């Protein structure tokens, strides 16, 4: 590989890796659900568990910790018996929520067009193709 090509690859990697890492973290199935559920104010663990269909307690705990570590959630422990723990979005997460809302709106507007495109693609893929006369020999 040429020296100049290596520098280009390194530059792309240095710029893309942090972006990829952040997008992998915040665009995950569970992260998006948590951010949307917590957008309407402080929310408790059990409320999140009920709001996010299919998430296990362990996965919810891990995802909450990651989002808190990334600065997207604030965990508040109230000194009661039993302790009351609430999660709320940070200003940075509120900005992300606005972007997610736009994506959700886009998906809802184009859902039927995407379904139609998938059906057309699947129908075309099921049709038998004519054999290539030159490949049989």
Backbone torsions as a table, in degrees:
resi	resn	phi	psi	omega
1	UNK	NA	138.5	-178.6
2	UNK	-71.3	156.3	-178.7
3	UNK	-62.5	-40.6	-178.8
4	UNK	-66.7	-36.4	179.1
5	UNK	-65.2	-38.1	179.4
6	UNK	-63.0	-41.1	179.3
7	UNK	-64.4	-38.9	178.4
8	UNK	-64.8	-46.1	179.8
9	UNK	-60.4	-44.5	179.1
10	UNK	-63.0	-40.4	179.9
11	UNK	-64.8	-43.1	178.6
12	UNK	-64.2	-43.8	-179.7
13	UNK	-62.5	-44.6	-179.3
14	UNK	-62.9	-36.2	-179.2
15	UNK	-80.9	-40.2	-173.7
16	UNK	-80.5	-34.7	-175.2
17	UNK	-57.7	-49.1	178.2
18	UNK	-62.2	-37.5	179.3
19	UNK	-65.3	-45.5	179.3
20	UNK	-61.0	-43.0	179.9
21	UNK	-61.5	-45.2	-179.8
22	UNK	-66.0	-45.8	-179.6
23	UNK	-63.8	-39.2	177.0
24	UNK	-59.6	-38.5	-177.0
25	UNK	-73.4	-48.8	-173.3
26	UNK	-86.7	-18.3	-178.2
27	UNK	-96.1	6.2	179.0
28	UNK	-66.0	154.9	-177.9
29	UNK	-51.2	-49.2	-175.3
30	UNK	-77.0	-36.9	-179.2
31	UNK	-61.4	-45.3	-179.9
32	UNK	-60.6	-45.3	179.4
33	UNK	-60.7	-42.0	179.2
34	UNK	-65.7	-45.4	-179.0
35	UNK	-62.6	-39.1	178.8
36	UNK	-69.4	-42.1	-179.2
37	UNK	-67.1	-33.0	-177.7
38	UNK	-87.3	-2.3	-175.1
39	UNK	-70.1	-20.0	-175.0
40	UNK	-96.1	15.5	178.0
41	UNK	126.0	178.9	179.9
42	UNK	-56.8	139.3	-177.7
43	UNK	-134.7	142.9	-179.9
44	UNK	-89.3	161.7	-178.0
45	UNK	-54.1	-49.6	-176.8
46	UNK	-65.6	-32.5	176.1
47	UNK	-65.6	-40.9	176.5
48	UNK	-63.7	-43.4	-179.3
49	UNK	-59.2	-40.0	178.5
50	UNK	-73.7	-34.4	-175.2
51	UNK	-75.9	-27.2	-174.6
52	UNK	-105.7	101.0	-175.5
53	UNK	-64.4	126.4	173.4
54	UNK	91.3	-5.0	-178.6
55	UNK	-83.0	137.4	176.4
56	UNK	-84.3	161.1	178.2
57	UNK	-60.2	-40.6	-179.5
58	UNK	-63.7	-45.9	-179.6
59	UNK	-66.3	-38.1	176.9
60	UNK	-62.4	-45.1	178.5
61	UNK	-60.5	-47.8	-179.7
62	UNK	-62.4	-43.3	-178.3
63	UNK	-68.2	-39.6	176.2
64	UNK	-60.5	-43.7	179.0
65	UNK	-62.0	-42.6	179.6
66	UNK	-64.0	-44.3	180.0
67	UNK	-66.1	-36.1	176.0
68	UNK	-67.1	-43.5	178.7
69	UNK	-61.8	-36.7	-179.3
70	UNK	-79.3	-2.0	177.6
71	UNK	82.3	20.9	-178.6
72	UNK	-100.6	-21.7	178.2
73	UNK	-127.4	149.6	171.8
74	UNK	-114.1	128.6	178.3
75	UNK	-101.4	122.6	-179.8
76	UNK	-116.9	124.2	177.6
77	UNK	-104.5	120.3	178.3
78	UNK	-92.0	133.6	-175.9
79	UNK	-77.1	72.6	176.9
80	UNK	-122.2	170.5	175.5
81	UNK	-118.3	116.9	-8.7
82	UNK	-68.8	161.8	-178.9
83	UNK	-60.2	139.0	177.2
84	UNK	-103.5	122.0	-178.5
85	UNK	-116.0	130.2	178.2
86	UNK	-126.1	151.0	177.7
87	UNK	-120.6	137.2	176.4
88	UNK	-139.5	157.1	-178.6
89	UNK	-75.9	145.9	171.7
90	UNK	-84.3	167.7	176.0
91	UNK	-56.2	-37.8	178.3
92	UNK	-62.7	-40.3	179.4
93	UNK	-70.4	-32.0	176.7
94	UNK	-63.9	-38.9	176.4
95	UNK	-64.0	-43.1	177.4
96	UNK	-62.4	-40.1	179.7
97	UNK	-59.4	-39.1	178.2
98	UNK	-61.6	-39.5	177.3
99	UNK	-67.9	-41.7	179.0
100	UNK	-62.9	-37.7	178.2
101	UNK	-61.6	-41.2	176.5
102	UNK	-62.1	-40.3	178.3
103	UNK	-66.0	-41.6	177.8
104	UNK	-62.8	-43.4	178.0
105	UNK	-60.0	-43.5	178.7
106	UNK	-60.3	-46.6	-178.6
107	UNK	-61.4	-40.8	179.2
108	UNK	-66.8	-39.8	179.7
109	UNK	-66.2	-33.2	-173.1
110	UNK	-107.7	7.0	-177.5
111	UNK	-56.9	-46.4	-177.8
112	UNK	-69.1	-36.8	177.8
113	UNK	-65.7	-38.4	178.2
114	UNK	-67.5	-42.0	178.1
115	UNK	-62.1	-41.1	178.9
116	UNK	-65.7	-41.0	178.7
117	UNK	-64.2	-40.5	178.0
118	UNK	-63.8	-43.8	180.0
119	UNK	-62.6	-43.4	178.6
120	UNK	-63.5	-41.4	179.1
121	UNK	-63.5	-47.3	-179.0
122	UNK	-63.3	-39.7	177.9
123	UNK	-63.2	-44.3	179.2
124	UNK	-65.2	-35.2	-179.2
125	UNK	-71.4	-26.4	-179.0
126	UNK	-80.5	-21.9	-179.3
127	UNK	-67.2	132.2	176.9
128	UNK	-69.1	141.0	177.6
129	UNK	-95.4	150.9	178.8
130	UNK	-67.7	137.3	179.2
131	UNK	-64.1	145.8	178.2
132	UNK	-80.5	116.3	-175.3
133	UNK	-64.0	-23.8	-178.4
134	UNK	-83.8	-17.2	-176.6
135	UNK	-88.0	-13.2	-177.3
136	UNK	-74.3	-15.6	-174.3
137	UNK	-91.3	NA	NA
